[in-house]
Amino acid sequence: MIKIMKKKNIKPRNVASFMRIAGLLTLFLTFASACEEERVGQNPVDSTPPSAVSNVLIEALPGGAKISYDLPNETDISYVICEYMFKGMKKVVRSSIYSNFLIIEGLPDIAPCEFTLYLVDHSENTSESYNGSFVPLEPPYKIISKTITMEPDFGGVVIRWVNETNALIGAFLLAKNDDGEWVEYDLVFSTIAEEKRSIRGYNTDERDFGVVLLDRFGNTSDTVVIAAIPLFEMELDKKNFKNAALNGDNYTTLSNRPIENIWDNSLSVIWHTNPTGGFTPPQTFTVDLGVEAKLSRLMLWNRQDGYTFAQHNVHYFEVWGAKELSHDKNNAYWLSNDWKDEWVLLGDFEQIKPSGLPLGQSNADDVAATVAGSEFIFESGVEEVRYLRFVVKETWARTAALHIAEITVYGDDGTRDEEEENNAE
């Protein structure tokens, strides 16, 4: 059962959390406080105020309002200023005379907001004020918070929410540790309409998991909490992995760097295909896990030596699963898409570059993400599979070659159940 707790009950407690919040606010906070400002523009040349704006119309928006107006037919006018209160502080929005409206946004509640409009001329004289008020619609972060669902999954919970307006949202993912204290698991950002995230790495003891949403104006939601018993999850033994080598797969090798390097537990060596091997996107390769398992997620590491979200690293790809092979590995069947009718799509993925910088440019966040690897969550409810077929739709540089440093696969292969049965005997 999902519970809603007031946000004051849970606070992200480590310094990194507050640093990240500060960074978010620095990047996206658009308000300006009404402190004394140095004069901008020419010095006053007269003391005659302009006429006031007229025909003011107010359209309530989620978390704010659009305020439209008519400007007087005068030449000595510079901009329109709107003052209102936000969390006990006076805030200011300005709009040039080349527009007939301004936007107030970021209000946290459905509560009356009083505002004052002035027209300002080139000498900084202000017109008579227009005083008004409005009640904003429910802000996006609260709408999104109501859609949050959590369900038990491998090693934790899967979290989903709906963001129909694609608003930028930060989400604190929280879990209680073994001492019953809240710990921040991660802070993620998203604009995706139907988001799916996970909290992982916990044993099968029941514990509380929580989510707090943060918008770009610093507003935070109440905490959505669920008590859940995580499903058992383990890292599959890579000693069982091998190249399934289906017809049509690209498992070529360049400079003695074979496909087996992606399950050797080393990031220093990679698999590098031959760029002149005759393969074009989409390219496939298939891994035999050596055991049948219910799978939860995949970790993938790019090449580490300076190729940060670049060159032949995987960008867009699919992962398909099957319990057995219905045709001989060399059969022409694998060259068509008919095999997809028998296999299960475990995920259609995009590897995200944290900085969003163009190809060839990167920053410290991109380097850190390369070292940490990328997590991809498989669809839940899928029965055991043994074979994974990767369909690489595009590399970062849209090349005909691939290079990958390492993959790690998680799930439940049933070995724990066998051990428990043997111990019981």
PEVENDA-V125114 format. One record per residue. N is the residue number from 1. RES is the residue in one small letter. NEAR is the number of other C-alpha atoms within 10 Angstrom. Layout:
N:RES:NEAR
N:RES:NEAR
//
This chain:
1:m:9
2:i:16
3:k:10
4:i:15
5:m:15
6:k:11
7:k:14
8:k:10
9:n:9
10:i:18
11:k:15
12:p:19
13:r:11
14:n:10
15:v:9
16:a:11
17:s:16
18:f:12
19:m:11
20:r:12
21:i:18
22:a:13
23:g:12
24:l:18
25:l:15
26:t:12
27:l:10
28:f:13
29:l:15
30:t:12
31:f:15
32:a:11
33:s:14
34:a:13
35:c:9
36:e:6
37:e:7
38:e:6
39:r:8
40:v:8
41:g:9
42:q:9
43:n:10
44:p:11
45:v:10
46:d:11
47:s:11
48:t:13
49:p:18
50:p:23
51:s:20
52:a:19
53:v:20
54:s:12
55:n:9
56:v:15
57:l:12
58:i:17
59:e:14
60:a:16
61:l:19
62:p:21
63:g:21
64:g:23
65:a:22
66:k:15
67:i:19
68:s:18
69:y:18
70:d:15
71:l:21
72:p:14
73:n:8
74:e:9
75:t:9
76:d:15
77:i:23
78:s:18
79:y:18
80:v:25
81:i:18
82:c:21
83:e:19
84:y:19
85:m:14
86:f:15
87:k:8
88:g:7
89:m:10
90:k:15
91:k:18
92:v:20
93:v:19
94:r:17
95:s:16
96:s:15
97:i:15
98:y:9
99:s:13
100:n:15
101:f:19
102:l:18
103:i:17
104:i:23
105:e:18
106:g:22
107:l:23
108:p:24
109:d:17
110:i:15
111:a:13
112:p:10
113:c:18
114:e:13
115:f:19
116:t:15
117:l:25
118:y:22
119:l:28
120:v:23
121:d:23
122:h:20
123:s:19
124:e:23
125:n:20
126:t:22
127:s:19
128:e:16
129:s:16
130:y:15
131:n:12
132:g:15
133:s:13
134:f:18
135:v:20
136:p:24
137:l:18
138:e:18
139:p:20
140:p:21
141:y:26
142:k:20
143:i:16
144:i:19
145:s:23
146:k:14
147:t:11
148:i:19
149:t:19
150:m:25
151:e:18
152:p:19
153:d:21
154:f:27
155:g:23
156:g:28
157:v:27
158:v:19
159:i:20
160:r:15
161:w:19
162:v:19
163:n:21
164:e:13
165:t:11
166:n:13
167:a:16
168:l:16
169:i:20
170:g:21
171:a:21
172:f:22
173:l:23
174:l:24
175:a:26
176:k:17
177:n:14
178:d:12
179:d:6
180:g:10
181:e:11
182:w:19
183:v:18
184:e:20
185:y:18
186:d:15
187:l:19
188:v:13
189:f:15
190:s:15
191:t:15
192:i:16
193:a:14
194:e:12
195:e:13
196:k:16
197:r:16
198:s:23
199:i:22
200:r:18
201:g:15
202:y:20
203:n:16
204:t:15
205:d:13
206:e:15
207:r:18
208:d:19
209:f:27
210:g:29
211:v:26
212:v:24
213:l:25
214:l:24
215:d:24
216:r:20
217:f:17
218:g:16
219:n:15
220:t:21
221:s:23
222:d:20
223:t:24
224:v:23
225:v:21
226:i:21
227:a:19
228:a:20
229:i:20
230:p:23
231:l:18
232:f:20
233:e:24
234:m:18
235:e:15
236:l:19
237:d:15
238:k:16
239:k:11
240:n:11
241:f:19
242:k:16
243:n:15
244:a:19
245:a:17
246:l:23
247:n:18
248:g:18
249:d:18
250:n:21
251:y:23
252:t:20
253:t:18
254:l:16
255:s:9
256:n:11
257:r:17
258:p:18
259:i:25
260:e:15
261:n:19
262:i:24
263:w:22
264:d:18
265:n:14
266:s:12
267:l:19
268:s:12
269:v:18
270:i:25
271:w:24
272:h:25
273:t:24
274:n:19
275:p:16
276:t:11
277:g:14
278:g:10
279:f:18
280:t:17
281:p:14
282:p:15
283:q:20
284:t:24
285:f:20
286:t:23
287:v:20
288:d:20
289:l:21
290:g:17
291:v:18
292:e:18
293:a:21
294:k:21
295:l:28
296:s:26
297:r:22
298:l:19
299:m:15
300:l:20
301:w:23
302:n:26
303:r:26
304:q:18
305:d:10
306:g:9
307:y:15
308:t:23
309:f:29
310:a:21
311:q:20
312:h:23
313:n:26
314:v:26
315:h:21
316:y:17
317:f:19
318:e:18
319:v:22
320:w:21
321:g:24
322:a:22
323:k:18
324:e:13
325:l:14
326:s:10
327:h:12
328:d:11
329:k:14
330:n:12
331:n:11
332:a:12
333:y:16
334:w:18
335:l:14
336:s:10
337:n:8
338:d:10
339:w:16
340:k:14
341:d:8
342:e:14
343:w:19
344:v:19
345:l:18
346:l:22
347:g:18
348:d:17
349:f:17
350:e:15
351:q:18
352:i:13
353:k:21
354:p:17
355:s:14
356:g:11
357:l:12
358:p:10
359:l:13
360:g:12
361:q:12
362:s:18
363:n:12
364:a:10
365:d:12
366:d:19
367:v:18
368:a:12
369:a:18
370:t:22
371:v:15
372:a:13
373:g:19
374:s:17
375:e:17
376:f:21
377:i:19
378:f:21
379:e:14
380:s:14
381:g:10
382:v:15
383:e:13
384:e:18
385:v:22
386:r:20
387:y:25
388:l:22
389:r:24
390:f:20
391:v:19
392:v:21
393:k:19
394:e:22
395:t:24
396:w:19
397:a:16
398:r:17
399:t:16
400:a:20
401:a:27
402:l:25
403:h:24
404:i:22
405:a:24
406:e:24
407:i:21
408:t:19
409:v:19
410:y:21
411:g:21
412:d:20
413:d:22
414:g:15
415:t:12
416:r:13
417:d:11
418:e:11
419:e:11
420:e:10
421:e:10
422:n:9
423:n:8
424:a:7
425:e:6
//
